[in-house]
Amino acid sequence: MAFPMPLPHFLELLNLLPLSLVVWTGHMIVFHAVGLGFAWCDRTGAFQRFKLRDNDRLAYADFLPRVLFNQIFILLPAMWLCERFGIAFVGAPHIGIGFAFAALVLMTIGHDVIQYGAHRGLLHNPRFRWLGHNLHHSTRASSSISACYMTVPDFFLTIVCPYLIPLILIGGGTSDLRFQLLVASLGAVGGLYEHSGYDFAAAIKKATASRWSRLLHHIPPSLISSHAHGEHHRRARVSFSDGFGSPGLCDLLFRTRWDLR
């Protein structure tokens, strides 16, 4: 009878693999576990009261081939090349909480700037229509996995670059597996949620007098709302980087936030 591999041996095995591959694998597990969770909610009607957008005709399986192609043949090689050239996923194996917090803040700002520049300056520029951003906009941000349903250039500009360029600029994020998995997982969950059609900020607006509901009133709805990206899919010319988990600095600065236009 075979026994599970002891944890120390498993960790030793992980150390033999490229860190970028391990982080990508963790990202894939989180992305598709959460994505399937949202798909299950769609199918069963769980949390239906928070489903505010529901007009995508394609099912999870219909989106999946293109999404997997982008993740396997674009994201994974880009991450591996960053490690190979020593510009990310390398360095100290452990970092402190202070460094991790500062790095997350800087990466969030960097993501906002790069996402805005690529999204508004290139993908919504008629001269660059050949980049194929209209494929992503053929979805209505009501199916979580549609977050990565896009052409290769679109995926590279709006998923890969806003993730890896800020990571490189802060020094590569070191080789701390916990930090790298956290960054990749947060990005996955954020993208899935704001494309899912669910908006849990509605829980705050509809809160009753119960003790649990009263606690929700202390959370700003904008922190857990997917409305901004839903408005981008509906109106196209608003909220290019503003969304769940993003500070929306560029949309605020250039007055393109959905509620300013």
C-alpha positions in Angstrom: 0.0 0.0 0.0 1.4 3.4 -1.1 1.5 6.2 1.5 1.4 9.9 0.7 4.8 11.6 0.3 6.0 13.1 3.6 5.8 16.9 3.6 9.6 17.4 3.9 10.2 15.2 0.8 7.4 17.1 -1.1 9.0 20.4 -0.3 12.4 19.1 -1.4 10.7 18.1 -4.7 9.3 21.6 -5.1 12.8 23.1 -4.6 14.0 21.1 -7.6 11.4 22.7 -9.9 11.6 26.2 -11.3 9.8 28.5 -8.9 7.9 30.1 -11.8 6.4 26.7 -12.7 5.4 26.1 -9.1 3.7 29.5 -8.8 2.0 29.1 -12.2 0.7 25.7 -11.0 -0.7 27.3 -7.8 -2.2 30.1 -9.9 -3.9 27.5 -12.1 -5.3 25.6 -9.1 -6.8 28.7 -7.6 -8.0 30.1 -10.9 -9.9 27.1 -12.0 -11.1 26.1 -8.5 -12.7 29.5 -8.0 -13.9 29.7 -11.6 -15.6 26.3 -11.2 -17.1 27.5 -7.9 -18.7 30.4 -9.7 -19.8 28.1 -12.5 -21.4 25.8 -9.9 -23.2 28.9 -8.4 -24.5 29.8 -11.9 -25.8 26.3 -12.5 -27.4 25.8 -9.1 -28.6 29.3 -8.4 -26.6 29.6 -5.2 -26.1 33.3 -4.3 -28.6 34.2 -7.1 -29.6 37.3 -5.3 -26.1 38.7 -5.9 -26.0 37.8 -9.6 -26.6 41.2 -11.2 -25.3 40.4 -14.7 -26.3 37.2 -16.4 -26.2 37.6 -20.2 -23.2 35.5 -21.4 -24.4 32.7 -23.8 -21.2 30.6 -23.6 -20.7 28.1 -20.8 -17.5 27.4 -18.8 -16.5 24.6 -21.2 -16.9 26.9 -24.2 -14.5 29.5 -22.8 -12.0 26.9 -21.5 -9.9 26.0 -24.6 -8.9 29.6 -25.4 -8.3 30.3 -21.7 -6.1 27.3 -21.2 -4.2 28.1 -24.4 -3.4 31.6 -23.1 -2.4 30.3 -19.6 -0.2 27.5 -20.9 1.4 29.0 -23.9 1.6 32.7 -23.0 1.6 33.1 -19.2 3.8 30.1 -18.3 6.6 30.8 -20.8 6.6 34.5 -19.8 7.0 33.6 -16.1 9.7 31.0 -16.8 11.7 33.5 -19.0 11.5 36.1 -16.2 13.1 33.5 -13.9 15.5 32.3 -16.5 16.9 35.8 -17.0 17.0 36.5 -13.3 14.5 39.4 -13.3 11.7 37.7 -11.2 11.2 34.7 -9.0 14.8 34.9 -7.8 16.5 36.2 -4.7 15.9 35.7 -0.9 13.8 32.6 -0.1 12.0 34.4 2.7 10.8 38.0 3.2 9.2 39.8 6.1 5.7 41.1 6.4 6.8 44.7 6.0 8.5 44.0 2.7 5.5 41.9 1.5 3.0 44.6 2.4 5.1 47.4 0.7 5.6 45.2 -2.4 1.9 44.4 -2.7 1.0 48.2 -2.5 3.6 49.0 -5.1 2.5 46.2 -7.4 -1.1 47.3 -7.1 -0.2 50.8 -8.2 2.0 49.4 -11.0 -0.8 47.1 -12.2 -3.2 50.1 -12.3 -0.9 52.2 -14.4 0.2 49.5 -16.9 -3.4 48.1 -17.2 -4.7 51.6 -17.9 -2.0 52.4 -20.5 -2.4 49.2 -22.4 -6.2 49.0 -22.1 -7.1 52.5 -23.1 -4.1 53.5 -25.2 -3.8 50.3 -27.3 -6.8 48.0 -27.0 -9.5 50.7 -27.2 -7.6 52.6 -29.9 -9.3 52.1 -33.3 -5.9 52.0 -35.0 -5.1 48.8 -33.0 -8.3 47.0 -33.6 -6.3 44.1 -35.0 -5.2 43.3 -31.4 -8.7 41.7 -31.1 -9.9 43.2 -27.9 -13.5 43.0 -29.3 -13.3 39.2 -28.6 -13.1 39.9 -24.9 -15.9 42.4 -25.1 -18.1 39.9 -26.9 -18.6 38.6 -23.3 -20.7 40.6 -20.9 -18.6 40.0 -17.7 -21.2 37.6 -16.4 -19.1 34.4 -16.5 -16.0 34.2 -14.3 -13.7 32.4 -16.7 -14.3 35.0 -19.4 -11.6 37.0 -17.5 -9.0 35.3 -19.7 -11.1 34.8 -22.8 -9.2 37.0 -25.2 -6.8 37.0 -28.1 -3.1 36.3 -27.5 -2.0 40.0 -27.8 -4.9 41.1 -25.5 -4.0 38.5 -22.9 -0.3 39.5 -23.0 -1.1 43.2 -22.7 -3.8 43.1 -20.0 -2.9 40.0 -18.0 0.8 39.1 -18.4 2.3 42.6 -18.5 0.3 44.2 -15.6 1.4 41.1 -13.5 5.0 40.7 -14.4 6.2 44.2 -15.1 5.4 45.5 -11.6 6.9 42.3 -10.2 10.1 43.0 -12.1 10.1 46.7 -11.1 10.0 45.8 -7.3 13.0 43.6 -7.8 11.4 40.3 -8.9 9.5 39.6 -5.7 12.3 37.4 -4.4 12.0 33.6 -4.4 9.6 33.5 -1.4 7.0 31.0 -2.5 4.4 32.2 -0.1 4.6 35.8 -1.4 4.7 34.7 -5.1 1.7 32.4 -4.6 -0.2 35.2 -2.8 0.4 37.7 -5.6 -0.7 35.2 -8.3 -3.7 34.0 -6.4 -5.0 37.5 -5.6 -4.8 38.4 -9.3 -6.7 35.3 -10.2 -9.5 35.7 -7.7 -9.9 39.4 -8.5 -10.3 38.8 -12.3 -12.7 35.9 -11.8 -14.9 37.9 -9.4 -15.2 41.0 -11.5 -16.2 38.9 -14.6 -18.5 36.6 -12.7 -21.6 38.8 -12.8 -21.9 38.6 -9.0 -21.7 41.7 -6.9 -21.5 41.0 -3.2 -21.6 44.8 -2.4 -25.3 44.2 -2.8 -25.1 42.4 0.6 -24.3 45.7 2.2 -27.0 47.6 0.4 -29.6 45.0 1.3 -28.4 44.3 4.8 -31.1 43.7 7.3 -31.2 44.5 11.0 -29.5 41.2 12.0 -26.2 41.4 13.9 -24.2 40.0 11.0 -25.8 42.3 8.5 -25.1 45.4 10.7 -21.4 44.5 10.5 -21.5 44.7 6.7 -22.4 48.4 6.9 -18.9 49.1 8.1 -17.4 47.9 4.8 -17.3 50.4 2.0 -19.3 48.8 -0.9 -16.7 49.9 -3.5 -14.2 47.5 -1.9 -16.1 44.4 -2.8 -18.0 45.6 -5.8 -17.6 44.3 -9.4 -19.8 47.1 -10.8 -16.9 49.1 -12.3 -15.8 46.4 -14.7 -19.4 45.6 -15.5 -19.8 49.2 -16.6 -16.6 48.9 -18.7 -18.1 45.9 -20.6 -21.4 47.7 -21.0 -20.1 51.2 -22.0 -16.5 50.4 -23.2 -15.1 53.9 -22.7 -15.1 53.9 -18.9 -13.1 52.2 -16.0 -10.1 51.0 -17.9 -8.3 50.0 -14.8 -10.8 50.7 -12.1 -12.2 47.5 -10.6 -12.2 45.0 -7.8 -8.8 45.1 -6.0 -7.6 48.1 -8.0 -7.1 51.6 -6.6 -8.4 53.1 -9.9 -5.9 55.9 -9.7 -5.6 56.4 -13.5 -9.3 56.4 -14.1 -9.7 59.0 -11.3 -6.8 61.1 -12.7 -8.0 61.1 -16.3 -11.7 61.3 -15.3 -12.7 58.0 -17.0 -14.1 56.3 -14.0 -17.6 54.9 -14.7 -19.3 57.4 -12.3 -17.4 60.4 -13.6 -18.5 60.0 -17.2 
